[in-house]
Amino acid sequence: MDLVKSHLMYAVREEVEVLKEQIKELYERNSQLERENAVLKSLANTDQLTQLSSTQISPAGSTSPPQQQPPTNNANSKPHLEGAAQALSLLQQPNVTSA
């Protein structure tokens, strides 16, 4: 009986370590996504933010994806997108884990 108990305890400890590592990775990923979100929000104009918030308030039973705006040929849109791409590239960090 003690042998079974020790094997179970070992298996549980291993699983706890795996779950701790997954929690750590998910926390780091969440932090990265929050930083990216903040950058994108700062680069978005108020019309885009208003449209985004109105699609998030849709009824809970709705499963339709948010509608996409057709691309504009605005001369100001390309530099804006390039700035967003540069900001996101700055946020990308190597996936470094420490034990």
MDAnalysis code that builds the backbone (N, CA, C; Angstrom):
import MDAnalysis as mda
import numpy as np

u = mda.Universe.empty(297, n_residues=99, atom_resindex=np.repeat(np.arange(99), 3), trajectory=True)
u.add_TopologyAttr("name", ["N", "CA", "C"] * 99)
u.add_TopologyAttr("resid", np.arange(1, 100))
u.add_TopologyAttr("resname", ["MET", "ASP", "LEU", "VAL", "LYS", "SER", "HIS", "LEU", "MET", "TYR", "ALA", "VAL", "ARG", "GLU", "GLU", "VAL", "GLU", "VAL", "LEU", "LYS", "GLU", "GLN", "ILE", "LYS", "GLU", "LEU", "TYR", "GLU", "ARG", "ASN", "SER", "GLN", "LEU", "GLU", "ARG", "GLU", "ASN", "ALA", "VAL", "LEU", "LYS", "SER", "LEU", "ALA", "ASN", "THR", "ASP", "GLN", "LEU", "THR", "GLN", "LEU", "SER", "SER", "THR", "GLN", "ILE", "SER", "PRO", "ALA", "GLY", "SER", "THR", "SER", "PRO", "PRO", "GLN", "GLN", "GLN", "PRO", "PRO", "THR", "ASN", "ASN", "ALA", "ASN", "SER", "LYS", "PRO", "HIS", "LEU", "GLU", "GLY", "ALA", "ALA", "GLN", "ALA", "LEU", "SER", "LEU", "LEU", "GLN", "GLN", "PRO", "ASN", "VAL", "THR", "SER", "ALA"])
u.atoms.positions = np.array([
    [0.822, -1.199, 0.000],
    [0.000, 0.000, 0.000],
    [0.866, 1.265, 0.000],
    [1.955, 1.228, 0.734],
    [2.853, 2.383, 0.766],
    [3.480, 2.629, -0.601],
    [3.744, 1.566, -1.328],
    [4.320, 1.703, -2.657],
    [3.341, 2.426, -3.598],
    [2.080, 2.060, -3.537],
    [1.058, 2.710, -4.355],
    [0.947, 4.188, -3.967],
    [0.945, 4.449, -2.675],
    [0.842, 5.823, -2.187],
    [2.024, 6.660, -2.669],
    [3.227, 6.106, -2.594],
    [4.406, 6.871, -3.018],
    [4.394, 7.123, -4.527],
    [3.933, 6.157, -5.313],
    [3.834, 6.354, -6.760],
    [2.807, 7.437, -7.090],
    [1.689, 7.408, -6.389],
    [0.671, 8.425, -6.617],
    [1.173, 9.813, -6.230],
    [1.852, 9.903, -5.111],
    [2.399, 11.192, -4.674],
    [3.420, 11.716, -5.678],
    [4.248, 10.824, -6.212],
    [5.237, 11.223, -7.206],
    [4.538, 11.746, -8.466],
    [3.509, 11.045, -8.915],
    [2.764, 11.460, -10.108],
    [2.085, 12.810, -9.893],
    [1.525, 13.001, -8.710],
    [0.871, 14.267, -8.398],
    [1.887, 15.394, -8.366],
    [3.041, 15.178, -7.774],
    [4.083, 16.212, -7.732],
    [4.539, 16.589, -9.136],
    [4.704, 15.580, -9.992],
    [5.093, 15.856, -11.374],
    [4.043, 16.703, -12.079],
    [2.790, 16.332, -11.898],
    [1.702, 17.070, -12.543],
    [1.619, 18.492, -12.022],
    [1.847, 18.683, -10.736],
    [1.837, 20.023, -10.152],
    [2.944, 20.875, -10.773],
    [4.114, 20.307, -10.962],
    [5.214, 21.050, -11.578],
    [4.880, 21.443, -13.014],
    [4.280, 20.531, -13.763],
    [3.888, 20.828, -15.141],
    [2.860, 21.958, -15.154],
    [1.880, 21.879, -14.262],
    [0.848, 22.903, -14.206],
    [1.419, 24.256, -13.780],
    [2.365, 24.256, -12.860],
    [3.010, 25.510, -12.451],
    [3.722, 26.153, -13.632],
    [4.402, 25.351, -14.437],
    [5.101, 25.865, -15.611],
    [4.115, 26.423, -16.632],
    [3.003, 25.721, -16.832],
    [1.985, 26.211, -17.756],
    [1.385, 27.524, -17.272],
    [1.142, 27.630, -15.979],
    [0.608, 28.864, -15.411],
    [1.588, 30.006, -15.634],
    [2.868, 29.743, -15.414],
    [3.893, 30.768, -15.618],
    [3.919, 31.228, -17.074],
    [3.881, 30.275, -18.019],
    [3.903, 30.619, -19.438],
    [2.651, 31.405, -19.837],
    [1.493, 30.994, -19.316],
    [0.259, 31.705, -19.629],
    [0.260, 33.117, -19.042],
    [0.820, 33.282, -17.862],
    [0.914, 34.599, -17.254],
    [1.803, 35.506, -18.101],
    [2.945, 34.968, -18.561],
    [3.851, 35.760, -19.400],
    [3.181, 36.126, -20.723],
    [2.463, 35.181, -21.311],
    [1.771, 35.439, -22.582],
    [0.677, 36.486, -22.388],
    [-0.040, 36.396, -21.275],
    [-1.079, 37.375, -20.972],
    [-0.476, 38.776, -20.830],
    [0.648, 38.870, -20.153],
    [1.306, 40.160, -19.989],
    [1.722, 40.734, -21.339],
    [2.262, 39.877, -22.201],
    [2.682, 40.323, -23.529],
    [1.476, 40.816, -24.331],
    [0.386, 40.074, -24.284],
    [-0.813, 40.474, -25.027],
    [-1.404, 41.773, -24.477],
    [-1.332, 41.967, -23.171],
    [-1.830, 43.218, -22.593],
    [-0.991, 44.408, -23.057],
    [0.336, 44.211, -23.152],
    [1.199, 45.286, -23.657],
    [0.879, 45.596, -25.116],
    [0.717, 44.547, -25.928],
    [0.378, 44.746, -27.339],
    [-0.967, 45.452, -27.466],
    [-1.922, 45.058, -26.653],
    [-3.239, 45.684, -26.665],
    [-3.142, 47.169, -26.340],
    [-2.337, 47.508, -25.353],
    [-2.174, 48.910, -24.976],
    [-1.572, 49.718, -26.124],
    [-0.585, 49.135, -26.805],
    [0.037, 49.832, -27.938],
    [-0.973, 50.027, -29.057],
    [-1.707, 48.966, -29.372],
    [-2.686, 49.066, -30.447],
    [-3.792, 50.064, -30.112],
    [-4.207, 50.093, -28.857],
    [-5.227, 51.067, -28.454],
    [-4.702, 52.488, -28.594],
    [-3.432, 52.689, -28.260],
    [-2.874, 54.033, -28.360],
    [-2.745, 54.478, -29.812],
    [-2.597, 53.517, -30.731],
    [-2.460, 53.858, -32.149],
    [-3.800, 53.927, -32.879],
    [-4.854, 53.408, -32.276],
    [-6.164, 53.404, -32.917],
    [-6.842, 54.758, -32.735],
    [-7.659, 55.122, -33.719],
    [-8.401, 56.370, -33.564],
    [-9.701, 56.097, -32.808],
    [-10.396, 57.153, -32.414],
    [-11.581, 56.991, -31.574],
    [-12.714, 56.275, -32.298],
    [-12.826, 56.469, -33.613],
    [-13.878, 55.759, -34.362],
    [-13.662, 54.252, -34.300],
    [-12.418, 53.819, -34.442],
    [-12.117, 52.387, -34.381],
    [-12.411, 51.836, -32.994],
    [-12.040, 52.574, -31.960],
    [-12.297, 52.118, -30.590],
    [-13.793, 52.054, -30.308],
    [-14.551, 53.016, -30.813],
    [-15.997, 53.008, -30.620],
    [-16.620, 51.808, -31.312],
    [-16.173, 51.540, -32.547],
    [-16.708, 50.393, -33.281],
    [-16.358, 49.095, -32.557],
    [-15.146, 48.983, -32.053],
    [-14.727, 47.789, -31.338],
    [-15.552, 47.585, -30.079],
    [-15.758, 48.631, -29.312],
    [-16.533, 48.483, -28.077],
    [-17.990, 48.153, -28.370],
    [-18.539, 48.659, -29.477],
    [-19.936, 48.345, -29.800],
    [-20.085, 46.892, -30.229],
    [-19.067, 46.297, -30.847],
    [-19.159, 44.886, -31.228],
    [-18.993, 43.986, -30.015],
    [-18.316, 44.436, -28.987],
    [-18.125, 43.624, -27.794],
    [-19.359, 43.626, -26.906],
    [-20.258, 44.575, -27.072],
    [-21.450, 44.672, -26.236],
    [-22.610, 43.895, -26.850],
    [-22.386, 43.193, -27.950],
    [-23.449, 42.454, -28.619],
    [-24.043, 41.413, -27.677],
    [-25.279, 40.931, -27.947],
    [-25.935, 39.949, -27.071],
    [-25.088, 38.691, -26.880],
    [-25.219, 38.081, -25.725],
    [-24.404, 36.918, -25.376],
    [-24.663, 35.734, -26.291],
    [-25.871, 35.588, -26.802],
    [-26.207, 34.456, -27.656],
    [-25.688, 34.591, -29.070],
    [-25.208, 35.754, -29.434],
    [-24.753, 35.990, -30.798],
    [-23.388, 35.346, -31.017],
    [-23.270, 34.599, -32.106],
    [-21.990, 33.965, -32.412],
    [-21.405, 34.493, -33.703],
    [-22.027, 35.509, -34.295],
    [-21.507, 36.036, -35.554],
    [-20.246, 36.850, -35.295],
    [-19.248, 36.719, -36.176],
    [-18.011, 37.474, -35.986],
    [-18.248, 38.952, -36.254],
    [-17.405, 39.818, -35.693],
    [-17.562, 41.251, -35.936],
    [-17.336, 41.557, -37.413],
    [-18.064, 42.544, -37.914],
    [-17.927, 42.905, -39.315],
    [-16.636, 43.667, -39.532],
    [-16.005, 43.396, -40.661],
    [-14.760, 44.072, -40.971],
    [-15.041, 45.239, -41.889],
    [-14.304, 46.310, -41.672],
    [-14.414, 47.472, -42.511],
    [-13.628, 47.229, -43.791],
    [-14.130, 47.688, -44.939],
    [-13.344, 47.556, -46.157],
    [-12.100, 48.423, -46.054],
    [-10.999, 48.002, -46.675],
    [-9.776, 48.783, -46.586],
    [-9.964, 50.147, -47.238],
    [-9.355, 51.140, -46.639],
    [-9.450, 52.485, -47.181],
    [-8.178, 52.796, -47.945],
    [-8.307, 53.672, -48.892],
    [-7.153, 54.100, -49.668],
    [-6.652, 55.434, -49.153],
    [-6.825, 55.651, -47.896],
    [-6.419, 56.880, -47.253],
    [-4.903, 56.965, -47.216],
    [-4.362, 58.107, -47.557],
    [-2.910, 58.275, -47.585],
    [-2.320, 58.170, -46.186],
    [-3.111, 58.462, -45.147],
    [-2.606, 58.413, -43.779],
    [-2.642, 57.016, -43.186],
    [-3.326, 56.073, -43.801],
    [-3.484, 54.755, -43.196],
    [-2.196, 53.939, -43.248],
    [-1.416, 54.057, -44.311],
    [-0.207, 53.250, -44.434],
    [0.828, 53.614, -43.370],
    [1.154, 54.887, -43.160],
    [2.107, 55.194, -42.084],
    [1.589, 54.747, -40.718],
    [0.277, 54.857, -40.523],
    [-0.308, 54.434, -39.252],
    [-0.082, 52.937, -39.039],
    [-0.293, 52.143, -40.094],
    [-0.080, 50.699, -39.995],
    [1.391, 50.360, -39.823],
    [2.252, 51.095, -40.501],
    [3.689, 50.849, -40.353],
    [4.129, 51.140, -38.920],
    [3.575, 52.195, -38.327],
    [3.900, 52.522, -36.939],
    [3.431, 51.426, -35.997],
    [2.255, 50.870, -36.276],
    [1.742, 49.780, -35.451],
    [2.625, 48.551, -35.592],
    [3.062, 48.263, -36.809],
    [3.926, 47.106, -37.015],
    [5.263, 47.286, -36.300],
    [5.800, 48.495, -36.347],
    [7.060, 48.757, -35.637],
    [6.875, 48.624, -34.131],
    [5.764, 49.136, -33.625],
    [5.505, 49.058, -32.183],
    [5.364, 47.609, -31.746],
    [4.668, 46.806, -32.551],
    [4.499, 45.399, -32.195],
    [5.818, 44.651, -32.272],
    [6.661, 45.006, -33.237],
    [7.945, 44.312, -33.331],
    [8.827, 44.637, -32.125],
    [8.670, 45.831, -31.582],
    [9.421, 46.181, -30.377],
    [8.948, 45.386, -29.174],
    [7.657, 45.052, -29.166],
    [7.104, 44.315, -28.040],
    [7.461, 42.832, -28.081],
    [7.782, 42.328, -29.264],
    [8.100, 40.900, -29.374],
    [9.384, 40.631, -28.604],
    [9.320, 39.697, -27.712],
    [10.474, 39.342, -26.901],
    [10.734, 37.854, -27.070],
    [11.993, 37.462, -26.980],
    [12.264, 36.026, -27.071],
    [11.623, 35.290, -25.914],
    [11.189, 34.074, -26.180],
    [10.544, 33.247, -25.161],
    [11.631, 32.618, -24.288],
    [11.941, 33.286, -23.176],
    [12.987, 32.813, -22.282],
    [12.344, 32.326, -20.997],
    [12.615, 31.098, -20.659],
    [12.101, 30.575, -19.396],
    [13.265, 30.232, -18.502],
    [13.116, 30.498, -17.237],
    [14.170, 30.160, -16.286],
    [13.642, 29.112, -15.314],
    [14.503, 28.239, -14.935],
    [14.065, 27.151, -14.052],
    [14.338, 27.474, -12.615],
])
